Amino acid sequence: MTPDVRAAEAPQTVRRPGRWLALAVLALAVLLVAVDATVLGLATPYLSEDLRPSGTQLLWIGDVYSFVIAGLLVSMGSLGDRIGRKKLLLTGATAFGAVSVLNAYATTPEMMIAARALLGVAGATLMPSTLALIRNLFHDPRERSLAIGVWGAMASAGAAVGPVVGGLLLEHFWWGSVFLINLPVMAVLVVVGVRFIPESKNPAPGPWDLPSVVLSLVGMIGVVYAIKEAAAHGARPDVFAAAAVGAGALFGFVRRQLTLPAPLLDMRLFRHRGFSGAVLADLLTILGLAGLIFFLSQFLQLVQGRSPLQAGLAELPAALGAVGAGLVAGTAARRFSVRSVVSCGLAAVGLALAALTVLGKDTGYPVLGASLLAVGVGAGLSFTVTADVILSSVPKEQAGAASAVSETAYELGAALGIAVLGSIVTGVYRDFAAPAGVPADAVAAARESLGGAVEAASALPERSAEALVTAAQYAFVDGLRGAAAVGAAVLLVTAAAAWRLLRGQKLEDGAAGHP
C-alpha cells in the first residue's frame, strides 16, 4: 500500500489513545444514572420515617426524577450537539454530584422533591451525551459496536444493580448514603473526561429554540404523569387534563420542528425505516419489561420473604446476561443480520416472560433465575444493536439528538409499562376475596397494595393476619401472571415487527485491519 493511500485512510482508522478508559468512565456514569432511578425505592421507608412526607409528596419524591429526565432528554441532546457534548457532560456530572449532596441531606419533603427534580435535570445531560460521545471516540465501526455494547450493558444492568447497592448501603448507613455514592463516580468522570474525552458538536447547529424546549418538557411530563397517575389511581379529571395538555404540547412540538430551519429534533430522522424500527423496538421492549420487573421485586420480597439485598442479588442474572450479550451483539449482528439478532433477542425476552405465567408463591429460584438470565441476554442483544442502528442511521453531527430520542423511548416505555402492566396487577389484586373475620378497615388497607396488606396484618390476631397476607399474596401472584402474559405478547409482537422493519438494515463494517 502506498503512503498516499495510507494517509487517505488515516482519518477512518485513527484510534484515540485512552478511548477505552474514557468509555469505562462513561459507562460508569450511565450505570449510576440507571441505579439512581431504582435505588430510592429501597430507601423510601427510611426516608419516610425521617421526613414524614404526605402520600402525595411521597409519590412526587419517587416520580419527579423520571418526569424531568423524560421531559428534558431531547432538549439536552440537542443542546449538546450545539454547545459541545463534552462540555455538557462535564457540566452535568458536576451538577449531578452537587445535587446528590442536596438529596442526601434534605430536611423537608419539599426540599427533597426539589432536589430530585434538579437531579433529573443533571441526569438528562448525561445519558444522551455519553452515547453521542461514543460515536466520536470510536471511529472503527466494530470497536464502536463493542463500545455501545458496554454502554448498553451498563444501562440495562443499572436497574438490577440498584437494589443490591441500595440493600448493602441501607444495612450499614442512613438513607442519604444512596445518593452520596454518586460523588466519587462523578469526580472520576470529570477528572478523566477532561483529559481523555474529545469535544464534539454540530459545526452548524443553528439556535437552540426555547419554545421547542418548553413544548417538549410540558408534553413529555404531561403524558408520563397521566400514564402513571391513571395506573395508580384510575381515570380522574386531572389525569385527562394532563394527558390533553401533554398530547397538545407534543403535537405543537412536532409541528414546530417541521417548520424550523434548524429544529431541536429533525423529524426527518423518522423517515429512515431502520431508525424508526429501532426506536419502536426499544419503546415496546421496555414497555413489556419495566412493569413486570417492577412487580417482580415486590414478589421476591413480599411473597417469597427475601430481604432487599437478597432480592437484589436474585435479580442479578438479568444484569449478567445483559452484560455478556451486549459485548457480543455487534459481532452477532454482522455475522447473521441486524433483524435476526434484534428479533431473536426480543423473542427470548418474550418467551422468558411467558415462562413466568406459571409463577407460583413457592416457585423455586432455578425457574426465576433462568427466566431472568434469558431476559437479560435478550435485552442485551436487542438494546445494543438498536442503539448501534440509531447512531449509524444519522449524521454524526446529530448524534446527541438521535441518542436522546432513544433514551426518551426508554423513559416513555418504562412509564407505559408500569401503567399498563401495573393496572393488570392491581386490577386483579384489588378484587381478592377477604378471609372471614377480618375487619373491613384492614381489608380496605390490604387491597391498596401488598405492602399495605402486610402492614394491616401486623395489627391483627395471628390466625387472621396469616389468612389476610396469604390471600393477598395469592392475588398478587395471579396479577403478576396476567401481566407476564401481556408482557410476553407485547415482546413477541415486537419481535415480529422488528423482523419486518429492520429488513435489509446493516451495521457499518469494520475499517482496515479488521477481517
N, C-alpha and C positions, 0 to 999 in steps of 0.2 A: 504494500500500500504506500502511495507516495505521501510525502509530508503535507502536500496541499490538501489531499483527501482527508488525512487525519485532522488537519486543522479545521476543515469544514465540519467534521463530525463532532469536534470537541464540545460545542455548546450542548449537544444532545446527550453526551456521555459523562459530563462533569459530575463528580461525586464530591459533595461538600464535606470537608472534614468536620467531625463532631455531629454529623446528622443523626446518628443513632442515639447519641447522648441527648440531643435535643428532642428526639422522638420519645425517649424514655420519660423526660420531664413533661412533655405534652400529654402523654398517655396517663401519667400520674395525676395531672390536673383534671383530665376528663373523668378518671376514676373517682376523684374527690367530689366533683360536682354531682356525679351519679349517686355516690354514697350519701351526700347531703340531702338528697331528695327522699331517702328511705330511713336514715338513721334517727330522725326525730320521733318516729313512731314509737320506738322503744323508750325514749326519754320522756314521752308525754305524761305518764303517771307521776313521775318525779317533778316535772316542771309544773304540773297542775297543783301539786301539793304546796309548792313554794309561791307561785304567782297567783293562784286561785282565780283563773280566768272563768268567765261565764261560758256556757255551752257554745254560743255564737263566736265568742272570742277564741275559743279553743279550735273551732273549725277554721277560722281565718289564720291562726298560727300555723296550722297544718297545710293550708292550701295556698296561701298568698305567694309563697316561693315559686310554686309551679305556675300560678297565674301570671306572674310578672315575667318569668322566663318565656312562657309561651307567647306573651304579647310583644316581647322585645327582640326575639331571635332574628326575625327578618330585618328589622331596623339595624340591629347591631352588626349583622353580617354585611349589610350594605355599607355601614359606616366604616368597617374595617377595610373594605375594598377602596374606600375613598381616602382615609387618613393614614392607612397602613395597618396591616394585621398584627404585626409585631408590637407596634405602639399600643394598639387597642388591647392586645393580650396582656402585656405587662402592666398597663394601667388597671385593667380589670382584675388581674391577680393581686396587685397591691390593695385594691379596694376590697376584694374578697377576704383577704387576711384581716384587714382593719375592721370590717363589718362583722366578721366572725367573733371578734372580741366583744363587740356590742351585743351580739346574740348571747354569748356565754354569760355576760354579766347583766342582762336585762333584769329590771327590778319590778316592772309592772306589765300586765298583759298588753297594754297599748304600745309600750316600748318594744316588746317582743314582736308584735305584728309589724311595726315599722322596720325593725332590724331584719326580719325575714324578707320583707319586700325589698330592702336595699341589697340583701344578699342575692335575691333573684336578679336584680339589675346587673350586679357584678357577674353572676353566673351566665347571664345571657351574652356577655362579651367573650366568655372563654370557649364555649362549645363550638360555634362556627369558626372562630379564629384558629383553633387547633387543627381542624380538618383542612381548612384552606391553606394553612402554612405547610402541611404535609405535601400538598400539591407542588409547592415551591422548594421544599427541602429535597425532595426525591424526584430527579429528572428521569431516571430509568423507570419505565412503567412496571417492570417486575418488582423492583425494590419498592416502588410506591404501593403496589398491591399488598406486599408484606407489611409495609408500614401502616396501611389502612386496616389490615387485619389486626395488628396490635392495638390500634386506636379503637376499632370496633369491639375487640375482646374486652378492653377496659370499660367501655361504655356499657356493655352487656353485663359484665361482672359486677359493676357497682351496686346494682340492686341486691345481689346476693351477698356481697361483702358487707354492705351496710349493717345488717342485723348482727353479724359476727363482731364487727368493730364496736358497734354500739353495746352489745352484750358484754364484751370484755371491759370496756370503759366504765359502764354503769355498775359492774360488780365491784369496782375498786375506787371510783371517783364520783363526783357530783355531776348532775346532768349537763352543766356547761362544758364539761370536758369533750363532749361530742362535737363541739364547734371549735375548740382550741386546737384540735389535731390539724386543722387547716393551716395554721400559721407556719410550721416548719416546711410544709409542702410548697406553699406559695412563696416562701422565702427562697427555696431552692429554684423554683421556676423563674423567679426574677433574676437571680444571680447567673444561672446557666443560660437563660434566654437572652440576656444582654450580650453574652459572648458568642453563642453558637446559633441562635435563630436569625436567619436573614430577614430583612424587611422586604415586604412585597405589597403592592397595591395596584389598582387600576390606574394606568397612566393618564387616562382622560375620563374621569368618572362623572363629571357634572356635579351640580349642587346636591346636598343632602336635603331632600324635600320634607320639611317639618309636618305639613298637613298629612302626608302619607304615613309618617311615623305615628301620629295621633290616631289615624284611622286604623292602622294595623294593631296598635295597642288596645284600643277600645273594642275592635272587632274580635280579637282572639280572647281577651279577658271576658267579654260578654258571652261568647259561645261556650268557652270552657266552664265558666261559672254556671251557666244554665244547665249544662250537661251534668255537672257534679251535684248541683242542688236538686235537680229532678231525680237523680238516682237516690239521694239521701232522704229527701222529704216529699217527693212526688210533685205533680204539676201544681204550681201556685202562680198567682198573678205576677210576682216578682221574677219567677223563672221565665214566664212568657215574655215579660218586658226585657229581661236581659238577653234572651235569645233574639228578639226582634232588633234590639239596638246593635247587638253583635253582628247579626247577619247583614243589617243595613250598612254598618261600617265596613265590613269586608267587601260588600258589593261596591261601595264607594271607593275603596282602596283599589280594587281591580280596575274599575273604570278610569281612575286617575292614572294608574300605571300605564294604561294603554294610550293615554294622551300626552304623557310627559316625554320630552326628547331624551332625558336621562333618568329613567324610572328608578325607584328604590329597588324594585324587583322586576326584571324583564320577563313579562308574562309569555313572551315568545319561546322561552325555555320549555314550556309545557307542550309545544308543538312537536318536540322531539319524543318519539314514542318510547325510547329507552329511558329517558329522564322521567317521563310521566309514569311509566310502568314501575320503575324503581321506587319512586315516591309513594305510589299507591300500595305497593307491596309492603313498604316499611309501615305505613299507617295501619293497614289491616292486620299485619303481623303483631304489632304492639297492641292493637285493639283485642286480638284474641288471647294475648299473653297476660297483659297487665292486670286485668281484673282477677284472673284466676290465680296468679302468683300472689296478689294482694291477699286474697282469701285463704290461700294455702298456708300462709304464715300463721293465720289465726287457727287453722285446722291443727297445725303441728303443736301450737301452744295450748289452746283451749279445749281441744278434743283429745289429743294424744298426750297432753300433760308435759310437754317439753319446756325447758326454761328458754328465755330469749336467746341465750348463747347456743344451746343445743339446737334450737330451731334454725338459727343462722347457719350452723355447721351442717345441718341436714340439707340445706338448700345449696351447699357448695358444689355438688356435681354439675349444676346448671352453669356456674361460673367456670369450672374447669373445662366443661365441654365447649363453652363459647370461646375460651382462650385457644384451646387446641384446634378447633375448626377454623377460627379466624386466621390462624397462621398458615393454613394450607389452602384456604378458599381461593386465593388468586391463582395458584398453580392448578387447582382442580378446574377452575373456570376456563383456563387456557387449554387444558388437555381435553376437556369434554366440550362444554359450552356454557355461556352465562346462564341461559334459561334453564338448562338441566340442573346446574348446581343450585340456583335460587329455588326452582320448583321442588327439587328433592329436599332441600333444607326445610322449606315450608311444609311439605308433606310429612316430613319426620316430626316436626312440631305438632302438626295436626293429629298424627297417629298417637303421639305420646299423650296428648290431651284426651284423645278417645280412650286410651287405656285407663285414664283416671275416672272414667264414668262407672267403673266398678269399685271405686274407692269406698271403703267402709271404716267405721270407727276403729277397728282393730287391724286394719291393713298393715302388713309388715313393711319395714323400711326398704327391703330389696325392690319391691314394686315401685315405691315412691322414688327411690334413688335412681333406678333405671329410667323412669319416665323423665325425671329432671335432667339427667345426663343427655337423653335424646333431645329434650327441649333446648338445652344449651348448644349441642352440636348443630342442630338445625338452624337455630337463630344465628349462631356464629357464621355459618356458611352464607345464609341469606343476607344478613346485615352488612357483612364485609363486602360482598360482591355488589350489592345495590349501592353502597357508598362509593365504591370504585366507579360504577357506571355513572352515577350522578356527577362526580368530579370530572370524569373524562368526557362527559357529554357537553360541557360548556367551556368557553374560552377561559384560560387561567385568570384573566382579569376579573371574572365574575365568580371566582371560586368561593368567596365569602358568602355571597347571596345564595348560591346554589347549596352550600353547606347548611345555611340557615333554613332553607326550605326542607331539607332532610331532617334537621333537628325539630322543626315545627311539626312535621308529620309524626315524629315520636311523641311529642308532648300532647298533640291533639288525639293521637291514637290511644295514649295512656288514659286521658280523660274519658274518651268514649268507652274504652274497655271497662274501666271501673264503673262507669254509669250503666252500660248495657248489661254486662255480666253481673255487676253488683245488684242491679234491680231483680235479676233472676234469683240470686242467692237470697236477698232479703224478702222477695215476694213469697218464696217457698217457706222461708224460715218463720216469718211472722204468722203463718197460718197453723203452727204446730198446736196439737191438742194438749191442753193443760192437764196435768195429773190431778186426780181428785184430791180435794182437801187443801190445795194450795190457795192462799188468799189472792183475791183479784188484783190487788195493787202489785203483788210480787209477780204475777203472770204478765201484767202490763209492762213492768220494767224488764222482764225477761225477753219479751217479744221485740224490744227495741234493738237489742244486739246480743250476741253470745256472751260478750263480756258483761253486759247488763244482767244476763241470766246467772252467771257465776256470782256476781255481787249480790243480787237479790236472794240467792240461795243461802248466802252466808248468815242471813238473819232468820232462817227457818229451822225447824227441828230436823234432825239428821235424815230421817226417812223421807220427809217431804223435799228437803234440799237435794238429796240424791236423785229423786224421781224427776224434779224440775230440770236439773242440769242434764240428766240423761236424755230427757225428751227434747231439750233444746239442742243438744249435740247431734242427735239423730236427724233433727230437722235441718240443722246447718249442713250436715253431710249430704242430705238429699238435695239441698240447694246447690251445693258445690258440684255434685254430679251433673245437675242440669246445666250449670254454667260451663262445665268441662265439655259437655256435648255440643253446646252452641259454639264455644271457642274452637273445638275441633272442626266443626262445619265451616266456620269462617276461614280457618287456615287452609283447609283442603280446597275450598273455592278459590282462595287467593293463589294457591299453588297452580291451579288450572289457568287462572287469569295471567299469572306471570309467564307461564309457558307460551301463551299467545302474545302478550305484549312485548316480551323480550326476544321474540323470534329474530334471528339474524344479528343480535347485539353481540359485540365482541369487546374484550378488554384490549387496550393498546398492547402491542407486542414489545418485548424487551429490546433494548438498544444493543449496539455492537458489544460483543463479548459474552452474550448470552446465547444459549442454544436456541 
